[in-house]
Amino acid sequence: MTTTLTGEATRWDAVPMDDGSRLTARLERLPMTRHVMWARGCVGMATFFDGYTTIAIAYAMPILAQTWHLTPATTAAIISSGYFGQLIGAVLCGWLAERIGRLPVLAIAIGIFAVMSFGCIFAWSAQSLMLFRFLQGIGTGGEVPVASAYVNEFSAAKKRGRFFLLYELLFLVGLTSAGAIGLVMVPTFGWKSMFIVGMVPLALVIPLRFFLFESPRWLIGRGRFSEAETVIARLEASAIKSGKTLAEPRVIAKVAAAKPVGSLKELFGAFYGPRTLLLWIMWFGTYMINNGLVTWLPTLYKTVFDMSVSKAIGWGFITTGVALVASLICALTIDRVGRRRWYIGALFFSVVPLLALYLQGATTPLAVLLLATPAFAAMQTVTYSLYLYSGELYPTRLRSLGAGLGSAWLRAGSMAGPWVIGLIVGGGSVAPVFAAFAGVAAVTGLVVLFRAPETAGQPLETLSP
């Protein structure tokens, strides 16, 4: 007997075991268990340090720019070198995770970015720091798409947005913590202290390799049903032990027998091609604005408005702190509001303060803080939830690869942002930067308005067969 994609539930015991449908149904009905929370927490700590490592350079740059007498172009090159490495890491690790599994690739990526933090401590010139940041970027770029696929694949449909985004929030906590750590440590201990902290994730490799289990959805997709059965049985036993009642599993969508690993041809085919284009536009546009702003603002406060290093970092910290609160609100409400409506609202809202800042002329640091902060916060709710949305728009066999290739455009946007800023500011005024970012936000919002499907509340197998 087979199950068609009609949206109607079918008894799980009416579906053959060898097609994976019964295992997926058992996974979908599971409540939160100690094992799942441990997995999310452990992977989340790696993602926390990924966020910290990504932005640490922004809080080192105000001192580095003075000490090494860096030009705006060289500063942009140092910042962008990390994003170029992330682009390569996202594609490479996403491709590898579809073939050998989520956990081995996670361990490799975390090891790379932690070891390269050690390398950055000994950078002796702008060129050497570019090299170390490039290599470090391979690790940070590879960790997030694979980790997001892993966590997404443990999520049930009903509260998937909240479950996933509370994990993803740790990336933003890492960004914000980088500001707090930079505020305390950089003025006293110098720029190298930011990279010393970045070595901590090496300790996370051990629990990842020896205490966590592989994604059961990935195992099902590879036809490794007995291994998936073992993982799911452990999760069920954990739920029962904690006193939770397990509902009867219900099959919502047929899970075919093991399929070949997803290919680029399928990613750009008739069904997934439009989704891929949508996501690439969203990744590029939103991250061009957000990472451009967050890495530039402390340097802007220091070089244009002549603030002290500690005050410049502190004002940057305010912006990331407000964005963290906005992202928490997003995590708690996006399942009710819906992905599409949230994205449209956030993108068009951000246009207003960015355009206002351009019209005002960005003549005072207070104006920049008061107008750039809400724009950044609104945009941050989109950027940090894109891994959730990507995971919903691709099937298991394409999820890590699709997120990796999509986040490659994240890196491209992140590289473009500092270069756009450097080129515009080189002309003598900072205000046009905000006009350019407002235009990018408006175009991205229009694409979402006309092309984005809604995904909230639907099982992954229904959304992406």
DRENPA-304817 format. One line per 4 residues: number of its first residue (from 0); their letters; for each residue z, y, x of N, C-alpha, C. Coordinates in pm, whole numbers. Each point is the difference from the previous one (the first is absolute). Example, Ala and Ser with C-alpha at 12.3 -4.5 7.8 and 13.67 -1.06 7.14 Angstrom:
BEGIN
0) AS) 780:-569:1319:0:119:-89:0:120:90 | -72:105:-35:6:119:82:73:109:-77
***
This chain:
BEGIN
0) MTTT) 0:-121:85:0:121:-85:0:124:88 | -74:102:-42:-5:125:75:56:114:-84 | 25:110:67:53:118:-66:-96:115:23 | -45:65:-104:-94:112:15:77:130:11
4) LTGE) -69:103:47:62:130:24:-2:81:-130 | 77:-45:-98:0:67:-130:119:91:-18 | 101:-10:89:120:81:-15:104:-69:-84 | -31:-114:-63:96:-72:-81:71:-104:85
8) ATRW) 131:-16:-24:78:-93:80:-31:-143:-37 | 9:-88:97:-22:-142:-19:118:-74:59 | 42:-110:-61:112:-76:54:-35:-47:141 | 98:20:90:-26:-35:139:-22:-148:20
12) DAVP) 61:-85:-82:-15:-144:20:-132:-51:-55 | -82:91:-59:-133:-41:-48:-107:25:105 | 40:53:116:-95:36:104:17:-94:118 | -106:-53:57:13:-92:112:71:65:118
16) MDDG) 84:-79:66:75:50:115:-92:40:114 | -110:-71:19:-79:22:119:-81:130:-2 | 0:75:-109:-72:128:3:92:119:27 | 127:-24:20:92:107:37:54:81:-115
20) SRLT) -51:-20:-123:42:82:-113:148:-19:-32 | 46:-124:6:139:-25:-36:93:63:103 | -36:-8:127:83:61:103:7:152:-17 | -114:60:-31:-3:145:-20:82:39:-122
24) ARLE) -7:-80:-105:78:29:-120:150:-8:29 | 41:-98:79:142:-11:37:43:120:85 | -87:45:88:31:115:84:10:127:-83 | -91:15:-96:-6:122:-81:124:17:-88
28) RLPM) 63:-109:-41:114:12:-91:134:17:73 | -1:-4:133:126:4:75:67:137:-8 | 133:2:-18:74:127:10:21:33:148 | 60:115:27:33:34:137:105:-97:53
32) TRHV) -25:-58:115:93:-94:59:47:52:135 | 106:-62:52:54:40:129:-106:-15:109 | -79:-108:-5:-101:-23:101:-109:107:-3 | -42:39:-121:-104:101:-12:52:136:47
36) MWAR) 124:32:-36:57:127:44:17:4:152 | 38:-114:58:12:-7:145:-136:21:66 | -102:-65:-54:-135:15:56:-46:145:-11 | 19:60:-117:-40:139:-18:77:93:94
40) GCVG) 130:-27:17:81:85:87:-39:-12:146 | -25:-122:45:-35:-21:140:-136:62:33 | -99:-27:-84:-132:60:19:9:151:-18 | 87:43:-93:17:142:-23:55:74:122
44) MATF) 88:-64:76:51:65:121:-110:17:103 | -89:-98:7:-116:15:90:-86:117:-45 | -17:14:-131:-80:109:-54:71:135:22 | 133:-1:-8:78:121:31:-33:50:141
48) FDGY) 3:-90:98:-28:41:137:-147:30:22 | -86:-60:-81:-141:38:6:-16:147:-38 | 66:40:-110:-5:139:-41:60:93:104 | 113:-43:56:64:81:105:-93:17:120
52) TTIA) -58:-111:45:-85:4:119:-125:84:-23 | -56:-9:-121:-121:75:-30:21:150:15 | 115:49:-45:21:144:-5:85:53:116 | 54:-90:83:88:44:108:-68:102:91
56) IAYA) -130:-15:19:-73:89:91:4:146:-50 | 9:18:-133:1:136:-55:123:77:47 | 111:-71:19:124:66:39:16:6:152 | -83:-74:72:-4:12:145:-96:111:44
60) MPIL) -101:29:-82:-106:92:41:45:144:25 | 94:58:-77:37:138:32:47:19:143 | 74:-97:56:44:9:139:-113:-37:95 | -72:-107:-33:-111:-44:85:-105:110:15
64) AQTW) -32:68:-111:-102:105:4:37:109:98 | 132:32:8:46:101:94:7:-54:142 | 59:-121:14:23:-57:133:-130:-29:73 | -97:-55:-70:-127:-39:62:-109:106:-20
68) HLTP) 35:113:-65:-94:110:-21:-127:-50:-71 | 21:-66:-113:-111:-64:-71:-76:101:-86 | -130:-13:-3:-83:79:-91:5:-62:-139 | -38:75:-105:-5:-61:-134:-90:-123:-7
72) ATTA) -109:1:75:-92:-114:-1:65:-124:62 | 74:18:110:68:-112:65:112:-52:-88 | 73:90:-65:105:-42:-93:-58:-85:-112 | -113:44:-55:-66:-78:-106:-44:-136:50
76) AIIS) -47:-6:125:-46:-126:57:114:-99:17 | 117:49:43:116:-88:15:42:-56:-136 | 7:86:-100:38:-44:-134:-102:-99:-55 | -127:32:17:-106:-83:-57:-15:-134:70
80) SGYF) 39:-8:128:-17:-126:73:78:-114:-65 | 119:32:-52:78:-102:-69:-69:-47:-127 | -60:94:-71:-69:-37:-124:-127:-81:28 | -65:27:113:-117:-80:37:41:-144:28
84) GQLI) 112:-18:70:52:-135:20:38:-67:-131 | 56:78:-92:38:-56:-131:-123:-48:-76 | -108:73:12:-123:-40:-66:-43:-139:47 | 0:-20:130:-39:-130:55:100:-108:-39
88) GAVL) 128:31:9:104:-97:-34:-4:-41:-144 | -26:94:-91:-4:-32:-142:-111:-99:-31 | -118:22:56:-113:-90:-26:23:-136:66 | 41:1:126:17:-124:74:111:-87:-60
92) CGWL) 116:60:-26:112:-76:-53:-25:-43:-144 | -67:85:-79:-33:-39:-136:-90:-121:-3 | -100:-1:87:-91:-114:11:74:-125:45 | 88:15:100:71:-116:56:100:-58:-100
96) AERI) 65:87:-78:101:-47:-95:-60:-85:-111 | -129:19:-33:-63:-84:-99:-23:-141:54 | -4:-14:132:-35:-128:61:119:-79:49 | 100:65:59:113:-76:55:131:25:-73
100) GRLP) 0:91:-97:121:24:-78:59:137:24 | 90:39:-91:57:135:6:106:11:111 | 92:-94:10:113:13:90:-37:1:148 | -87:-89:49:-33:7:143:-60:134:40
104) VLAI) -86:55:-85:-64:128:33:102:114:-4 | 94:-7:-94:106:101:-4:79:3:129 | 37:-118:49:78:-7:123:-77:59:118 | -129:-29:9:-83:53:108:-7:153:-7
108) AIGI) -26:53:-121:-14:145:-17:129:74:35 | 113:-54:-46:129:65:28:28:0:149 | -27:-112:66:21:-7:144:-82:102:75 | -126:20:-42:-87:95:69:54:142:-11
112) FAVM) 35:45:-122:38:141:-10:138:27:60 | 88:-101:5:129:20:64:-14:7:153 | -80:-89:56:-21:-1:145:-69:129:45 | -94:49:-78:-71:122:39:87:125:-15
116) SFGC) 106:-6:-81:98:109:0:65:11:137 | 27:-116:60:53:-4:136:-100:64:97 | -128:-30:-19:-102:57:86:-5:152:-9 | 14:53:-123:-8:146:-20:109:74:76
120) IFAW) 114:-65:21:110:64:73:-44:40:140 | -90:-79:57:-40:23:139:-134:72:13 | -48:58:-111:-124:78:7:18:117:95 | -98:23:88:9:104:102:-102:113:-21
124) SAQS) -88:-17:-100:-102:101:-26:-50:-15:-143 | -78:97:-45:-57:-9:-134:-88:-124:-14 | -76:-32:104:-91:-115:-6:76:-132:-9 | 108:-12:77:78:-124:-6:68:-16:-135
128) LMLF) 48:111:-57:63:-8:-131:-101:-37:-107 | -123:52:12:-106:-40:-93:-23:-150:4 | -3:-57:120:-23:-144:14:112:-80:-64 | 125:36:30:113:-74:-55:7:14:-152
132) RFLQ) -28:120:-49:0:21:-146:-114:-77:-67 | -113:-10:66:-110:-79:-54:41:-147:-13 | 59:-57:105:42:-140:-3:113:-21:-102 | 91:96:-6:107:-8:-98:-56:3:-142
136) GIGT) -105:79:-19:-62:10:-131:-58:-131:-49 | -47:-85:92:-51:-131:-41:109:-79:-71 | 123:9:51:112:-69:-64:43:63:-131 | 16:133:-1:43:65:-124:-106:-11:-108
140) GGEV) -127:10:41:-108:-13:-98:-11:-140:-56 | 31:-100:81:-10:-138:-47:117:-45:-84 | 117:60:22:120:-47:-71:-4:32:-149 | -32:122:-37:17:42:-139:-90:-74:-98
144) PVAS) -132:-13:23:-81:-71:-100:38:-146:-17 | 40:-65:110:41:-141:-11:135:-11:-70 | 94:88:36:130:-1:-66:-13:30:-149 | -88:94:-34:-16:36:-142:-60:-116:-79
148) AYVN) -95:-72:59:-56:-118:-66:109:-104:-21 | 82:-21:100:108:-99:-6:97:32:-114 | 47:126:-5:97:37:-104:-65:-1:-138 | -123:50:-11:-70:1:-127:-13:-139:-59
152) EFSA) -20:-99:86:-24:-136:-45:126:-71:-48 | 115:63:19:125:-52:-57:36:71:-131 | -80:97:-41:35:85:-114:-53:-56:-130 | 84:0:-104:-44:-37:-134:-62:123:-68
156) AKKR) -77:-24:-104:-80:107:-61:85:110:-63 | 108:-38:-67:70:94:-87:53:121:74 | 67:-20:113:59:111:74:-53:5:143 | -127:-37:16:-57:-6:133:1:137:69
160) GRFF) -29:105:-75:-3:134:59:134:38:58 | 107:-19:-77:133:35:49:39:-87:119 | -19:-132:-14:38:-93:108:-71:36:129 | -130:23:-8:-77:27:122:30:139:56
164) LLYE) 6:100:-84:16:137:50:139:27:54 | 101:-73:-48:132:14:60:-1:-57:143 | -80:-104:20:-22:-47:138:-78:104:80 | -110:47:-55:-87:93:72:72:132:27
168) LLFL) 102:30:-81:78:122:21:62:2:140 | 25:-119:55:59:-6:133:-92:61:106 | -131:-4:-23:-92:67:92:27:150:-1 | 22:55:-119:27:144:-10:138:35:53
172) VGLT) 96:-92:-19:132:21:60:-14:5:151 | -90:-85:53:-26:3:144:-58:134:43 | -95:53:-79:-56:132:29:108:107:0 | 84:-3:-105:105:100:-13:105:-15:110
176) SAGA) 34:-124:32:99:-25:105:-50:49:135 | -131:-9:21:-56:52:124:30:149:12 | -8:72:-113:33:142:2:147:23:31 | 89:-80:-61:143:16:24:36:-35:144
180) IGLV) -57:-111:49:26:-41:138:-56:103:98 | -120:49:-31:-60:103:86:83:127:3 | 53:38:-115:82:121:-9:124:-11:87 | 60:-120:4:124:-20:76:-29:-26:148
184) MVPT) -100:-82:29:-16:-53:135:-95:81:89 | -112:49:-56:-101:63:85:53:125:71 | 69:93:-71:49:119:72:100:-34:111 | 74:-111:-15:104:-36:97:-50:-97:106
188) FGWK) -72:-105:-44:-38:-108:92:-148:1:38 | -78:87:-61:-141:10:35:-89:-90:-84 | -130:13:22:-98:-70:-84:2:-150:17 | 41:-49:116:-2:-145:24:96:-76:-91
192) SMFI) 104:70:-47:98:-67:-87:-62:-53:-128 | -106:65:-47:-66:-47:-122:-60:-140:20 | -49:-27:118:-64:-129:27:102:-108:37 | 114:41:53:106:-98:28:45:-66:-130
196) VGMV) 19:80:-105:38:-54:-130:-107:-95:-53 | -127:28:30:-110:-82:-50:-6:-141:56 | 86:-32:98:3:-135:56:83:-97:-83 | 80:51:-94:91:-84:-78:-71:-115:-74
200) PLAL) -122:19:-54:-62:-107:-80:-21:-133:73 | 11:-2:132:-13:-128:69:100:-103:-53 | 116:48:-46:102:-91:-52:-40:-63:-133 | -100:59:-69:-42:-52:-130:-94:-119:10
204) VIPL) -57:-21:117:-97:-109:14:66:-136:-22 | 125:-15:43:70:-129:-12:17:-42:-146 | 61:85:-88:12:-45:-139:-134:-18:-70 | -99:79:37:-132:-17:-61:-58:-138:29
208) RFFL) 17:-47:123:-63:-124:40:80:-123:-42 | 132:14:-12:81:-121:-17:78:-7:-132 | 14:111:-73:82:-3:-120:-75:35:-128 | -123:47:12:-79:30:-119:-103:-109:-22
212) FESP) -60:-2:-121:-100:-100:-33:-132:68:-32 | -106:-73:16:-135:52:-21:-20:33:-148 | -90:94:-25:-33:38:-138:-52:-120:-77 | 65:-37:-112:-50:-115:-77:-138:24:-59
216) RWLI) -32:124:-35:-134:27:-52:-105:-22:108 | 30:36:123:-95:-26:108:-16:-151:21 | 112:-74:-6:-6:-145:17:-83:-65:-112 | 19:48:-123:-79:-53:-112:-147:29:22
220) GRGR) -30:122:41:-139:37:23:-68:-82:109 | 79:-51:94:-54:-81:107:4:-149:-33 | 43:-35:-122:5:-140:-41:119:-76:55 | 99:69:53:119:-65:57:109:-6:-107
224) FSEA) -28:-80:-103:85:-3:-119:139:-56:27 | 11:-101:85:131:-59:25:92:101:69 | -54:80:92:81:102:65:39:110:-98 | -94:40:-86:32:99:-103:106:-53:-95
228) ETVI) -10:-127:-36:99:-64:-87:139:7:63 | 9:-23:131:129:5:69:61:140:-7 | -82:102:24:50:138:-3:46:37:-141 | -82:-31:-99:33:37:-139:124:-75:-47
232) ARLE) 12:-126:39:119:-77:-38:127:62:59 | -9:50:122:115:67:61:37:126:-77 | -101:74:-43:26:122:-77:62:-33:-135 | -49:-104:-64:56:-43:-129:145:-45:16
236) ASAI) 27:-77:107:137:-47:24:94:118:26 | -50:101:71:81:118:28:33:75:-130 | -100:9:-91:24:67:-127:103:-74:-84 | -13:-132:-6:94:-82:-79:140:8:59
240) KSGK) 9:-4:131:130:6:67:72:131:-29 | -76:107:-16:60:131:-28:28:22:-148 | -24:-104:-82:32:7:-141:-107:57:-89 | -122:17:51:-108:56:-80:-75:-111:-73
244) TLAE) -46:33:-119:-75:-96:-82:-149:17:26 | -68:-111:21:-144:3:23:-75:-21:-131 | -85:95:-35:-82:-15:-119:-106:-107:23 | -57:-51:-110:-107:-98:15:-122:67:61
248) PRVI) -58:-60:103:-118:61:61:-116:6:-99 | -75:108:7:-117:17:-87:-120:38:86 | -107:-75:-12:-122:30:75:-75:111:-72 | -27:108:72:-73:113:-59:-144:2:48
252) AKVA) -21:-44:121:-136:-3:55:-18:-125:82 | -116:-56:-6:-28:-119:78:-1:33:149 | 66:-83:78:-5:10:144:-85:-116:48 | -114:29:54:-91:-105:41:56:-77:118
256) AAKP) -54:-117:21:34:-74:120:-37:84:121 | 51:-41:115:-14:80:121:-140:58:16 | -5:131:20:-127:70:21:-16:34:147 | -124:21:44:-20:44:138:68:134:22
260) VGSL) 34:26:126:57:130:33:-98:109:-43 | 53:107:-59:-85:108:-47:-88:57:110 | -119:39:-36:-97:49:98:-33:147:-27 | -62:62:100:-46:138:-18:-103:8:-111
264) KELF) -83:-104:-13:-101:-1:-106:65:9:-137 | 109:-74:-21:70:7:-128:69:134:-18 | 54:53:110:71:128:-7:-92:113:-48 | -129:-10:35:-96:103:-39:-94:-47:-111
268) GAFY) 35:-112:-65:-85:-54:-106:9:78:-129 | -63:-54:-104:-11:71:-128:135:27:-63 | 94:-94:14:129:16:-67:96:86:83 | 16:-34:128:100:69:82:-56:121:75
272) GPRT) -132:13:8:-58:112:71:43:137:-52 | -10:25:-133:45:130:-52:148:26:25 | 82:-106:-5:142:17:29:21:38:147 | -77:-64:87:11:31:142:-35:146:27
276) LLLW) -108:48:-59:-41:140:20:107:95:-53 | 53:-28:-118:107:83:-57:119:9:95 | 45:-115:48:117:-2:87:-26:72:131 | -119:-17:55:-30:67:127:5:152:-15
280) IMWF) -52:50:-111:5:145:-24:144:47:-16 | 80:-78:-72:140:36:-19:77:-4:132 | -20:-106:79:67:-10:129:-34:119:89 | -130:29:12:-42:105:92:50:137:-45
284) GTYM) -24:34:-126:32:134:-46:149:30:2 | 80:-91:-52:144:27:-11:68:2:136 | -40:-91:89:65:-3:131:-51:110:93 | -122:45:-20:-47:114:78:92:120:-26
288) INNG) 37:19:-124:87:112:-35:143:-25:46 | 55:-115:-38:143:-22:24:35:-14:147 | -72:-84:72:34:-15:141:-41:122:80 | -103:70:-47:-33:127:64:115:98:-11
292) LVTW) 56:12:-119:111:94:-21:126:-42:75 | 40:-126:-15:130:-41:53:4:3:152 | -112:-25:65:0:4:146:-21:142:54 | -54:88:-82:-34:135:45:109:102:-28
296) LPTL) 73:-15:-112:91:106:-43:106:35:104 | 69:-98:65:98:41:101:-62:82:113 | -120:-40:45:-68:76:105:-43:138:-50 | -43:7:-127:-36:130:-60:118:95:0
300) YKTV) 117:-49:-44:119:84:-2:36:48:140 | -19:-85:99:39:34:137:-100:96:65 | -129:-30:-12:-100:75:77:-48:127:-70 | -12:-4:-133:-51:116:-74:113:94:-41
304) FDMS) 112:-57:-46:110:83:-50:115:11:99 | -18:-58:119:94:16:111:143:-44:-36 | 12:-107:-73:132:-56:-30:52:-77:121 | 130:-20:4:57:-89:101:-41:-144:-31
308) VSKA) 9:-87:100:-39:-140:-20:84:-64:-109 | 131:21:5:88:-64:-98:-28:50:-141 | -27:129:-17:-29:53:-133:-136:-49:-50 | -98:-7:89:-133:-49:-40:8:-144:-47
312) IGWG) 74:-82:73:18:-140:-41:78:-7:-130 | 102:85:-14:81:0:-122:-80:35:-124 | -90:97:11:-84:36:-115:-99:-111:-32 | -51:-66:102:-86:-117:-25:77:-110:-70
316) FITT) 127:-15:37:86:-101:-61:22:29:-148 | 12:127:-36:15:37:-142:-119:-50:-81 | -120:22:53:-121:-41:-71:-4:-151:-22 | 29:-79:104:-1:-145:-16:115:-47:-89
320) GVAL) 112:70:0:112:-37:-87:-33:18:-147 | -64:113:-35:-43:22:-139:-101:-106:-42 | -91:-35:91:-99:-102:-30:64:-135:-24 | 108:-28:70:72:-127:-19:59:-8:-140
324) VASL) 56:110:-49:55:3:-136:-111:-20:-103 | -113:68:20:-113:-15:-92:-49:-144:-2 | -1:-64:115:-47:-138:8:95:-96:-68 | 129:26:7:97:-83:-73:-22:11:-150
328) ICAL) -24:121:-47:-30:19:-143:-126:-77:-39 | -100:5:87:-123:-75:-24:27:-149:-10 | 80:-54:92:31:-143:0:67:-44:-130 | 87:84:-53:77:-36:-119:-77:18:-130
332) TIDR) -110:75:3:-70:32:-125:-146:-43:-7 | -59:-42:112:-144:-24:0:-41:-118:-87 | 90:-96:-22:-34:-111:-90:-16:49:-143 | 78:102:-39:-11:55:-135:-114:101:-11
336) VGRR) -13:86:98:-105:103:-4:-138:-62:20 | -9:-98:89:-129:-60:34:-53:58:129 | -73:-82:77:-52:45:130:-99:115:-18 | -96:-19:-90:-110:95:-12:50:139:-40
340) RWYI) 84:6:-102:49:130:-46:84:69:107 | 81:-79:72:82:60:105:-89:61:108 | -101:-73:43:-86:48:108:-76:125:-40 | -54:1:-121:-73:117:-46:91:122:-1
344) GALF) 120:-14:-58:94:111:-8:42:51:136 | 31:-92:92:48:41:132:-109:71:80 | -122:-52:-5:-109:58:79:-35:141:-48 | -13:17:-131:-36:133:-49:117:99:11
348) FSVV) 123:-51:-11:115:88:19:2:57:142 | -31:-83:100:8:45:139:-102:109:33 | -108:6:-77:-102:103:24:60:139:-18 | 88:17:-97:51:132:-37:78:67:114
352) PLLA) 106:-62:54:71:69:109:-82:15:128 | -90:-95:28:-85:13:119:-94:120:-13 | -59:15:-118:-89:113:-22:78:132:0 | 120:-4:-59:83:120:-1:38:43:142
356) LYLQ) 25:-97:87:36:31:138:-117:63:74 | -119:-48:-29:-119:61:59:-17:144:-47 | 13:22:-131:-17:134:-55:108:95:50 | 120:-52:20:110:82:51:-18:34:147
360) GATT) -75:-84:70:-29:26:139:87:-75:99 | 97:-79:-54:92:-75:87:59:91:107 | 48:117:-44:44:103:94:145:-14:45 | 80:-79:-72:141:-17:37:36:-148:0
364) PLAV) 97:-40:82:42:-140:0:61:-43:-133 | 67:94:-69:60:-34:-129:-107:-33:-103 | -109:75:0:-111:-29:-92:-58:-138:28 | -15:-32:128:-52:-133:36:95:-108:-49
368) LLLA) 129:18:22:98:-100:-42:-1:-19:-151 | 3:111:-75:14:-8:-145:-126:-51:-70 | -116:19:59:-124:-43:-64:-55:-130:57 | 12:-19:131:-49:-124:59:87:-119:-39
372) TPAF) 129:23:-20:92:-111:-30:-32:-69:-132 | -15:72:-114:-33:-72:-124:-136:-67:5 | -97:62:69:-131:-64:13:12:-130:80 | 73:6:110:20:-120:81:75:-108:-79
376) AAMQ) 102:39:-74:81:-96:-76:-84:-71:-106 | -82:78:-73:-85:-61:-102:-100:-96:63 | -61:43:109:-98:-85:68:65:-124:59 | 126:14:44:70:-114:59:20:-113:-99
380) TVTY) 20:35:-127:17:-106:-101:-126:-83:-16 | -115:60:30:-126:-74:-6:-18:-84:125 | 19:63:116:-26:-71:125:89:-123:14 | 127:15:-35:90:-112:27:-13:-112:-102
384) SLYL) -66:27:-113:-19:-106:-99:-139:-61:5 | -84:41:94:-136:-53:7:-4:-146:43 | 98:-44:78:4:-142:34:29:-85:-123 | 83:51:-90:22:-67:-128:-130:-11:-77
388) YSGE) -70:110:-14:-123:4:-78:-109:-87:63 | -10:4:133:-98:-84:70:28:-148:-24 | 128:-37:7:36:-139:-22:-33:-49:-139 | 1:92:-96:-32:-36:-138:-150:-10:-24
392) LYPT) -78:73:77:-145:3:-21:-76:-106:79 | 72:-79:81:-63:-109:75:72:-132:-26 | -71:-113:6:65:-131:-13:68:-38:131 | 79:-108:-4:75:-42:118:-90:-22:121
396) RLRS) -117:-58:-22:-89:-31:113:-59:125:65 | 10:115:-69:-52:126:55:109:105:20 | 122:-30:-42:102:105:-11:33:63:134 | 27:-80:101:35:56:130:-119:66:67
400) LGAG) -116:-65:-8:-122:58:58:-37:130:-71 | 5:0:-134:-34:120:-76:94:115:31 | 131:-31:7:97:104:33:-20:49:142 | -33:-93:91:-22:39:139:-120:91:16
404) LGSA) -113:-38:-63:-120:84:8:22:133:-72 | 69:-5:-116:28:124:-71:88:93:83 | 104:-59:62:89:84:79:-66:45:130 | -113:-65:37:-77:55:112:-48:140:-36
408) WLRA) -32:21:-127:-39:135:-44:121:92:-5 | 116:-58:-21:125:75:16:5:58:141 | -27:-87:99:5:44:139:-110:103:28 | -118:-24:-57:-108:96:19:39:136:-57
412) GSMA) 58:-1:-120:47:126:-59:110:64:83 | 90:-84:53:110:51:81:-51:59:131 | -107:-58:53:-60:58:120:-74:129:-33 | -67:1:-115:-78:118:-38:88:121:-26
416) GPWV) 118:-22:-60:88:110:-33:35:88:118 | 56:-56:109:32:85:116:-122:69:62 | -116:-69:-1:-119:63:57:-49:117:-87 | 5:-19:-131:-37:110:-90:94:118:20
420) IGLI) 128:-29:11:98:106:23:-28:71:132 | -23:-80:106:-26:59:131:-123:89:1 | -107:-44:-67:-123:79:-4:19:129:-77 | 69:-9:-115:19:120:-82:95:98:66
424) VGGG) 112:-50:51:98:88:63:-58:64:125 | -92:-72:68:-66:56:117:-78:125:-33 | -35:18:-129:-72:119:-43:89:120:-21 | 133:-21:10:92:113:-5:87:11:-123
428) SVAP) -20:-85:-102:81:11:-122:39:-140:-49 | 121:-12:-54:46:-129:-51:-29:-16:-149 | -18:109:-72:-14:-6:-146:-117:-88:-47 | -118:5:64:-111:-83:-48:28:-151:5
432) VFAA) 96:-42:81:37:-142:3:43:-45:-139 | 78:82:-68:53:-37:-130:-110:1:-107 | -99:88:15:-113:-1:-92:-81:-128:17 | -20:-43:125:-73:-124:25:73:-120:-60
436) FAGV) 130:-5:16:78:-110:-54:0:3:-154 | 2:118:-60:-7:9:-146:-133:-56:-51 | -109:29:71:-130:-53:-39:-6:-151:8 | 58:-58:105:2:-146:15:82:-63:-112
440) AAVT) 114:60:-34:84:-52:-108:-73:2:-134 | -75:108:-25:-72:11:-127:-111:-105:-11 | -75:-20:106:-108:-100:-2:57:-139:-19 | 107:-32:71:64:-132:-14:51:-20:-143
444) GLVV) 58:103:-58:49:-10:-137:-112:-27:-100 | -115:61:20:-114:-23:-89:-50:-144:9 | -2:-55:122:-42:-139:17:95:-94:-74 | 129:24:12:98:-83:-70:-15:14:-150
448) LFRA) -22:122:-47:-14:25:-143:-112:-83:-62 | -111:-13:72:-117:-67:-58:-17:-146:41 | 72:-45:106:-29:-134:51:121:-95:5 | 122:49:-14:117:-85:25:39:-82:-123
452) PETA) 16:-133:14:51:-82:-111:153:1:-2 | 56:-30:-115:146:-13:-11:41:-144:31 | 112:-16:70:43:-133:43:143:-34:-38 | 74:94:-54:142:-22:-24:23:-113:-100
456) GQPL) 98:-86:30:45:-101:-93:-87:-124:-11 | -103:-14:83:-88:-115:-8:17:-90:122 | -1:-132:-17:13:-90:115:-114:21:99 | 27:-26:126:-101:19:104:-123:-85:-25
460) ETLS) 20:-122:-48:-112:-92:-21:-89:45:-116 | 56:76:-95:-81:55:-110:-80:121:48 | 67:85:79:-66:121:49:-115:-31:94 | 20:-99:84:-96:-28:107:-21:-151:12
464) P) -93:-56:-79:-22:-144:1:-65:-48:130
***
